[in-house]
Amino acid sequence: MPRKAKTEEIVVTKENILHEDDMEMENVPVPEETGMDEESPDTLSVDAGTDFSAAEESAETSTPAEPVSTDEESAGEDAGTLPEETAVPDEQGSKDATPTEKDTDPATETAGPPEATSGKTASKPARKRTKASAAKTETPVAPAPIKKTAPSSILTLSADAEVETQESREDTIWHELQNAYRTRKILTGTLGGIEKMEGGGTIAVVYYKEMRVAIPLAEMMINLVEDAAHDYGELLQRQNKILGNMLGCEIDFIIKGLDNASRSVVASRKDAMYKKRKIFYMPDANGISRVCEDRIVQARVIAVAEKVVRVEIFGTECSILARDLSWDWMGDATERFHVGEQILVRILSVKLHSLEDISVKADVKSVNGNTSKENLSKCKIQGKYAGTVTDIHKGTVFVRLHIGVNAVAHSCYDNRLPGKKDEVSFVVTRIDSDRNVAVGLISRIIKQNI
C-alpha cells in the first residue's frame, strides 16, 4: 500500500474499514522475511486474526468515528521492517484509538501489536506496574498497640509527701550497712535476742533499724574473772546469765562480714568497744583524756538487779551499787532504773593499764545532789510519819519516810512482822545528824506487800 502524507485525512466508512483491514491482513510481515532481532519475540506473538476480527465487529456496530490520521496505517505497514528504536508511533494516534478495542481485547494490554512495543508507549504499562508494586511494598503496616506500664512512684495524697515501702526501707538500711562495713563505722543497735547454734555456740541477735545482726558470744566482751574462793558456777553459764539480763539494751558494734545473697550480717562488739576506748580513754597529744576523774558523762544502762546497776561508759562496763545510786534508801533498783536507759554518772576513778585493761568507778547520787539534810530538819521528835520498808538486815528495819528522810527502826509494836515494801507508821525517837537519819520504832503496819 503506498505511503500517504501525515497531513492527509480521510473519512472512514464501513466499506473502507473492511477494505483496509483486508489489505492489512495481506501485508502482515512474516517473521522469516523480516530483519527484526530475535530478542524481541513479543512483537511477533500477536494473533492478527483475533485483533482484526474484533476491529470488524466494533466497526459494524459503531457510528462513523472521528477522523483518524494515516499514521496508524503507515506504522502498521512499516512496523515489520523498521528497527525497534526508530519505530516511534504518533502519540495522537494512540489517543484517538476507540475505547471498544481497548475494552474488548485484553490481550492488547499485555502483548499488543508491534507498534505497542516501541517508543514511549512500550514503557507506559511497565511504569504502571512498577508503581503498583511500589505501592504494595510501601503500604504502611499499623503498629502494634503499645502497652503502657504504671508509674513506679507512689501516688500520695499530699503533693510534697513521700511514702516509703518496706522494700525500699530495707534497701536503704542495707546500703547503710555496706557503707559501714567499708569504713568500719561504729553502729548502735538493740540487743533483741539470744540464740544457740547447732554446733553448740551462742550468738547475740542485735537489730539495727529492723535489720538482723549476729554477734558471737566471744565477741560480746563479757569478761568475767574466775574466782576460786567463790563458786559462781561455770563461766559459760555466767556469761549467758549476764547476756540474758542485757536483753533490750543498746550496744555498739562493728560489722565484720556481709552476705549480699541472704543479707546476713556478722559483727563484733569487742572491736567497737576497743575503738571507743582508744578515742575516749587514751591521752591525746596534750596528754588529756576525755574520760577523766570528777567528770560527768552519759552512760547506758545495760543491766539492772535489785541492788546493783551495770552501765557502759564509752566502751568500758562498770557496776554501781544501790548505795551509790541515790541518797535515798532504795529497796529495789529496778523500780527506778531500767535496761536501755541513759543516765548521767560522775567518774570517781579511772585505772588505765592498757587498752584491754581499763577499770572505772562511778556513782549517780553525786550528780543529783543531797537533799537529806534539808528534809531532816522537817522531822520532829515524837512525830509520826508514814514510810516504806526498803530493807531488813539482822533485825534492823530500814525505812524511807514519805517526807524524804531515811529512818532506822530497831523494834516493831505490831503483832505482824514487817516485810520489804510494806507501808508502816514510824515514830521518831532520835535524830542522828552525823548520818542524816532518824531513829525510832514502827508503831503499826499500815499495808503489807504480799
C-alpha positions in Angstrom: 0.0 0.0 0.0 1.5 3.4 -1.0 2.7 5.7 1.9 0.5 8.8 2.3 1.4 12.2 3.8 0.7 12.7 7.5 -1.4 15.8 7.0 -3.9 14.0 4.8 -7.2 13.0 6.4 -9.9 10.7 5.2 -13.4 9.9 6.3 -13.8 6.4 7.5 -16.8 4.4 6.3 -17.9 0.9 6.9 -16.7 -0.3 3.5 -13.3 1.5 3.7 -12.6 0.0 7.1 -13.3 -3.5 5.8 -11.2 -2.9 2.7 -8.3 -1.6 4.7 -8.5 -4.5 7.1 -8.2 -7.0 4.3 -5.3 -5.2 2.8 -3.5 -5.1 6.2 -4.1 -8.8 6.7 -2.5 -9.5 3.3 0.5 -7.3 4.1 1.3 -8.8 7.6 5.1 -9.4 7.6 6.3 -12.9 8.0 9.0 -13.4 10.7 11.3 -15.2 8.4 11.3 -12.4 5.8 11.8 -9.5 8.2 15.1 -8.4 9.6 14.0 -7.9 13.2 16.0 -9.1 16.1 15.2 -12.5 17.8 15.5 -10.8 21.2 12.0 -9.2 20.8 9.6 -12.1 20.4 6.8 -10.1 22.0 6.3 -8.2 18.7 5.7 -11.4 16.8 3.3 -13.2 19.2 0.2 -11.2 18.3 -2.7 -13.2 16.8 -3.6 -10.9 13.8 -6.8 -12.7 13.1 -8.2 -12.2 16.5 -7.3 -8.5 16.7 -8.8 -7.6 13.3 -11.9 -9.6 13.8 -12.6 -7.6 17.0 -12.0 -4.4 14.9 -14.5 -5.5 12.3 -17.2 -6.2 15.0 -16.6 -2.8 16.6 -16.7 -1.1 13.2 -20.1 -2.7 12.2 -21.8 -1.6 15.5 -20.3 1.8 15.9 -21.2 5.1 14.2 -18.8 6.9 11.9 -15.7 7.6 14.0 -13.7 10.8 14.3 -11.1 11.5 11.6 -8.1 9.3 12.1 -4.6 10.2 10.8 -2.8 7.9 8.4 0.0 7.4 10.9 -1.6 4.2 12.1 -1.7 2.7 8.6 1.9 3.7 7.8 3.0 2.5 11.2 1.2 -0.8 10.7 2.9 -1.3 7.3 6.4 -0.4 8.3 6.4 -2.0 11.8 7.9 -5.2 10.4 10.7 -3.5 8.6 11.8 -0.7 10.9 14.0 -1.2 13.9 12.5 -1.1 17.3 14.4 2.1 18.2 13.2 4.0 15.2 9.6 2.8 15.0 8.1 5.7 17.2 4.3 5.9 16.8 2.4 9.1 16.9 1.1 10.0 20.3 -2.1 11.5 18.7 -2.9 8.2 17.1 -2.7 6.3 20.3 -5.0 8.9 21.9 -7.6 8.6 19.1 -7.9 4.8 19.4 -11.5 3.7 20.0 -12.3 2.6 23.5 -14.1 -0.5 22.1 -10.8 -2.0 21.0 -9.3 -1.4 24.5 -12.2 -3.0 26.3 -12.9 -6.0 24.0 -9.3 -7.1 23.5 -7.5 -7.5 26.9 -4.5 -9.1 25.1 -3.6 -5.7 23.6 -2.6 -4.5 27.1 -0.1 -7.3 27.6 1.1 -8.3 24.1 -0.2 -5.6 21.8 0.6 -5.0 18.1 4.2 -4.4 17.0 3.9 -0.6 17.4 2.9 -1.0 21.1 6.4 -2.3 21.9 8.3 0.6 20.5 9.0 4.1 21.9 7.2 5.7 24.7 4.1 3.6 24.5 6.1 0.4 25.4 7.2 1.9 28.7 3.8 3.1 30.0 2.4 -0.3 31.1 5.7 -1.2 32.7 5.7 2.1 34.6 2.2 1.5 35.8 3.2 -2.0 37.1 6.2 -0.7 38.9 4.1 2.0 40.6 1.5 -0.6 41.7 4.2 -2.9 43.1 5.8 0.0 44.9 2.5 1.0 46.4 2.1 -2.6 47.7 5.6 -2.6 49.3 5.2 0.9 50.7 1.9 0.2 52.3 2.3 1.2 56.0 1.6 -1.5 58.5 -0.4 -0.5 61.5 1.9 -0.6 64.6 1.1 -2.9 67.4 -0.6 -1.2 70.3 2.0 -0.3 73.0 1.1 -1.5 76.5 1.5 1.3 78.9 3.0 0.4 82.3 2.0 2.0 85.5 4.5 4.6 87.0 6.8 3.2 89.7 6.3 6.1 92.0 3.5 6.0 94.7 0.6 8.4 94.3 0.4 10.3 97.6 -2.4 12.4 99.0 -0.1 15.4 99.5 2.0 16.8 96.7 5.2 17.0 98.7 4.7 13.8 100.7 6.8 10.7 100.1 5.8 7.2 101.1 8.5 4.6 101.8 7.7 1.0 101.3 9.1 -1.9 103.3 11.3 -3.0 100.4 12.8 0.5 99.8 13.4 0.9 103.5 15.3 -2.4 103.7 17.3 -1.4 100.7 18.3 1.8 102.4 19.3 0.1 105.6 21.3 -2.5 103.7 23.1 0.3 101.8 24.0 1.9 105.2 25.4 -1.4 106.5 27.5 -1.8 103.3 29.0 1.7 103.8 29.6 1.0 107.5 31.4 -2.3 106.6 33.7 -0.5 104.2 34.5 2.4 106.6 34.5 0.3 109.8 32.0 2.7 111.3 30.6 2.1 114.8 26.9 1.4 114.7 24.4 1.2 117.6 21.7 -1.4 117.8 19.3 -3.0 120.3 20.0 -6.5 121.8 16.9 -8.3 120.8 17.6 -12.0 121.3 19.9 -14.8 122.3 20.2 -17.9 120.1 22.1 -21.2 120.4 23.6 -22.6 117.2 23.6 -26.2 116.1 27.3 -26.5 116.9 26.7 -25.5 120.5 27.7 -21.9 120.3 25.7 -18.9 121.4 25.0 -15.7 119.4 23.5 -12.4 120.4 21.0 -11.0 117.9 21.1 -7.3 117.5 18.6 -5.3 115.4 19.8 -2.3 113.6 16.8 -0.5 112.1 14.9 -3.7 111.7 17.9 -5.4 110.2 19.2 -8.6 111.9 22.9 -8.6 113.0 24.5 -11.7 114.6 27.3 -11.3 117.2 29.0 -14.4 118.7 29.2 -14.6 122.4 33.0 -14.4 122.3 32.7 -11.0 120.5 30.3 -9.6 123.1 33.2 -8.8 125.5 31.6 -10.2 128.7 34.8 -10.6 130.7 34.4 -12.5 134.0 37.2 -13.4 136.4 37.2 -16.9 137.7 37.4 -16.7 141.5 38.5 -19.9 143.2 37.3 -18.7 146.6 33.7 -18.3 145.3 31.8 -20.9 143.4 29.8 -18.8 140.9 29.3 -21.8 138.5 30.7 -22.3 135.1 32.0 -19.3 133.2 29.7 -20.0 130.2 26.6 -20.2 132.3 27.5 -16.9 134.0 28.1 -15.2 130.6 24.7 -16.5 129.3 23.0 -15.2 132.5 24.6 -11.7 132.1 23.7 -11.7 128.5 20.1 -12.5 129.4 20.0 -9.6 131.8 21.2 -7.3 129.0 18.2 -8.0 126.7 16.8 -4.7 125.5 20.0 -2.6 126.0 21.8 -0.6 123.4 25.2 -1.8 122.3 27.8 -0.7 119.8 29.2 -3.0 117.1 31.4 -3.0 114.0 30.5 -5.2 111.0 32.9 -8.0 110.3 31.2 -9.6 107.3 28.3 -9.3 104.9 26.4 -11.7 102.6 24.5 -9.9 99.8 22.5 -13.0 98.8 20.9 -13.8 102.2 21.5 -10.3 103.6 23.1 -11.6 106.7 25.5 -9.6 108.9 28.1 -10.7 111.4 29.5 -8.1 113.8 31.7 -7.7 116.8 31.1 -5.7 119.9 34.6 -6.1 121.2 36.1 -4.2 118.3 33.7 -1.3 118.8 34.5 -1.1 122.5 38.2 -1.1 121.8 37.8 1.6 119.3 35.8 3.7 121.7 38.4 3.2 124.4 41.1 4.4 122.2 39.2 7.6 121.4 37.9 8.5 124.9 40.4 7.0 127.4 43.8 7.2 125.7 45.5 10.6 126.2 45.7 12.9 123.2 48.7 15.0 122.0 48.3 17.2 125.1 48.2 14.3 127.5 44.5 14.8 128.3 41.9 12.1 128.0 38.2 12.8 127.5 37.0 10.4 130.3 38.8 11.5 133.5 38.1 11.8 137.2 35.3 14.0 138.5 33.8 14.4 135.1 30.1 13.9 134.5 29.5 11.7 131.5 26.5 9.9 130.0 26.2 6.2 130.4 24.0 3.4 129.1 22.2 1.1 131.5 22.8 -2.4 130.2 21.6 -4.5 133.2 19.6 -3.9 136.4 19.4 -6.0 139.5 17.9 -5.4 142.9 21.0 -3.9 144.5 23.2 -3.0 141.5 23.0 -1.4 138.1 25.5 -2.1 135.4 26.4 0.6 132.9 28.6 1.1 129.9 30.8 4.2 129.8 32.3 4.7 126.3 33.4 1.1 125.8 34.0 0.2 129.5 31.5 -1.5 131.7 31.0 -0.5 135.3 28.8 -1.7 138.2 27.2 0.8 140.5 25.8 -0.4 143.9 22.5 0.7 145.3 24.0 2.9 147.9 25.7 4.9 145.2 22.6 5.3 143.0 20.7 7.7 145.2 20.9 9.5 148.6 17.5 7.9 149.4 17.5 4.4 150.6 16.4 2.3 147.7 14.8 -1.1 148.3 14.9 -2.2 144.6 16.9 -0.6 141.9 14.5 -2.0 139.2 11.8 0.4 140.4 13.9 3.4 139.3 16.2 2.2 136.6 15.6 0.0 133.6 17.6 -1.5 130.8 18.2 0.7 127.8 18.0 3.9 129.8 20.7 6.6 129.5 21.7 8.2 132.8 24.3 10.7 134.0 27.1 9.5 136.2 30.2 11.0 137.8 33.6 9.4 137.2 35.2 8.7 140.6 38.3 7.0 139.4 39.9 5.6 136.2 42.7 3.0 136.2 44.3 2.7 132.8 46.8 -0.1 132.4 46.4 -0.9 128.7 43.7 -0.7 126.1 42.4 -4.1 127.2 42.7 -3.4 130.9 40.7 -0.4 132.0 38.6 -0.1 135.2 36.2 2.7 136.0 34.3 3.6 139.2 31.3 5.9 139.1 28.2 6.9 141.0 24.9 8.5 140.3 23.8 10.2 143.6 26.6 12.8 143.5 25.1 14.2 140.2 21.6 14.7 141.7 22.7 16.4 145.0 22.0 15.6 148.6 18.7 16.8 150.0 18.6 14.6 153.1 19.8 17.5 155.4 17.1 19.8 154.3 14.4 17.2 154.7 15.8 16.1 158.1 15.0 19.5 159.5 11.3 18.8 158.8 11.4 15.8 161.1 10.4 16.3 164.7 11.0 14.1 167.7 7.9 12.1 168.8 6.4 12.7 165.4 4.7 10.0 163.5 5.3 9.7 159.7 4.4 7.2 157.1 7.1 5.4 155.3 8.1 2.3 153.2 10.3 -0.5 154.3 13.3 -0.7 152.0 15.3 -3.5 153.6 15.7 -5.7 156.7 19.1 -6.8 157.9 19.7 -8.7 161.2 16.5 -7.4 162.8 17.1 -3.8 161.8 14.4 -2.3 159.5 15.3 0.4 157.1 12.5 2.8 156.3 12.2 5.6 153.7 9.8 8.2 155.1 7.5 9.9 152.7 8.9 13.3 153.7 12.2 12.4 152.2 14.1 11.2 155.3 15.9 7.9 155.9 14.9 6.2 159.2 16.1 3.2 161.1 13.8 1.1 163.4 15.0 -1.4 165.9 11.6 -2.6 167.1 8.0 -3.1 166.0 4.9 -2.9 168.1 2.7 -4.6 165.6 1.9 -8.3 166.0 2.9 -8.9 162.4 6.5 -8.8 161.3 7.3 -6.1 158.8 8.5 -7.0 155.3 10.1 -5.3 152.3 7.9 -2.8 150.6 5.4 -2.7 153.5 3.9 0.6 154.3 4.3 1.4 158.0 3.8 4.1 160.6 7.1 5.3 162.1 7.6 7.2 165.4 10.8 9.3 165.6 12.7 9.0 168.9 16.0 10.5 168.0 17.7 12.3 165.1 21.3 11.4 164.0 22.7 14.4 162.3 26.1 12.7 161.5 24.5 10.0 159.5 21.5 12.1 158.4 19.0 9.5 159.6 16.1 9.4 162.0 16.0 6.7 164.7 12.7 5.4 166.1 10.3 2.4 166.0 7.4 1.0 163.9 4.1 1.5 165.7 2.0 -0.5 163.3 1.9 -1.8 159.7 -0.4 0.2 157.5 -0.3 -2.1 154.5 1.5 -5.3 153.8 3.1 -6.1 150.5 2.1 -9.7 150.0 
